Each structure stands twice: as structure tokens, then as C-alpha cells.
Amino acid sequence: MPYARLGIVVSKKQFKLAVLRNCNKRLVRETFRLHLLRNRPLDIVVMAQRKKTLSLADKKLQLLNLFNQ
């Protein structure tokens, strides 16, 4: 596998409104696209959960930390 792949799981049970589900998916995809090194062949699955309310910047920072491990 010569490239990184991304899987996103955002359940309807966690985020009732489609707007919130789509916003979370867009955030994950954009962070993946901008900050992940393309030459690292990884399969990444992100499962969004609603534990607490975070700002957009905090969510992006957590995603960056996960992607760079």
C-alpha cells in the first residue's frame, strides 16, 4: 500500500443532527489532508464520540496529535 487511507465513523446516536456529523467528518478529512505526510502508508480509522464540548481548535489539535503518533 503506497499511500495513507482514512476511515471516519460518526454515529447518528452520538450526533443527532446531520450538520454536526458532517462538520466532524469535514474536520477530520481536512486535518488528514493538510497535515499527514503522504508518504507514510497508514490505515487510520477515526471514531468520533461526544464526550465533552471542544472548540474547533482543540479538536484539530487532538487530531494532529493522533495523526503524528
C-alpha positions as CSV (number, residue, x, y, z in Angstrom):
1,M,0.0,0.0,0.0
2,P,1.8,3.1,-1.2
3,Y,-0.4,5.8,0.4
4,A,-2.3,6.6,3.6
5,R,-6.1,5.8,3.9
6,L,-8.6,7.3,6.2
7,G,-11.9,5.9,7.6
8,I,-14.3,8.0,9.6
9,V,-17.1,6.8,11.8
10,V,-19.6,9.4,13.1
11,S,-22.7,7.7,14.5
12,K,-26.2,9.1,14.5
13,K,-26.5,8.0,18.1
14,Q,-23.7,10.4,19.2
15,F,-24.6,13.3,16.9
16,K,-28.3,13.6,16.2
17,L,-28.1,16.3,13.6
18,A,-26.6,15.6,10.1
19,V,-25.0,19.1,10.2
20,L,-22.9,18.1,13.3
21,R,-22.0,14.7,11.8
22,N,-20.9,16.3,8.5
23,C,-18.9,19.0,10.3
24,N,-17.0,16.4,12.3
25,K,-16.2,14.4,9.1
26,R,-15.1,17.5,7.2
27,L,-12.8,18.5,10.1
28,V,-11.2,15.0,10.2
29,R,-10.8,14.9,6.4
30,E,-9.3,18.4,6.2
31,T,-6.8,17.8,9.0
32,F,-5.8,14.5,7.5
33,R,-5.3,16.1,4.1
34,L,-3.3,19.1,5.3
35,H,-1.1,17.6,8.0
36,L,-0.5,14.0,7.3
37,L,2.7,13.1,5.4
38,R,1.5,11.4,2.2
39,N,4.5,9.1,2.0
40,R,3.5,7.2,5.2
41,P,1.5,4.2,4.3
42,L,-1.0,4.0,7.1
43,D,-4.6,3.0,7.6
44,I,-6.3,5.3,10.1
45,V,-9.9,4.9,11.4
46,V,-11.3,7.8,13.4
47,M,-14.4,7.2,15.5
48,A,-16.0,10.4,16.8
49,Q,-17.5,10.4,20.2
50,R,-19.3,13.1,22.1
51,K,-17.6,13.1,25.4
52,K,-17.4,16.8,26.0
53,T,-17.7,20.0,24.1
54,L,-14.5,21.1,22.5
55,S,-13.7,24.1,20.4
56,L,-12.7,23.7,16.8
57,A,-9.1,24.5,17.5
58,D,-9.0,21.9,20.3
59,K,-10.5,19.2,18.1
60,K,-7.9,19.9,15.4
61,L,-5.1,19.8,17.9
62,Q,-6.2,16.4,19.2
63,L,-6.4,15.1,15.6
64,L,-2.9,16.3,14.9
65,N,-1.6,14.6,18.0
66,L,-3.2,11.3,16.9
67,F,-2.0,11.6,13.3
68,N,1.6,12.3,14.3
69,Q,2.0,9.3,16.7
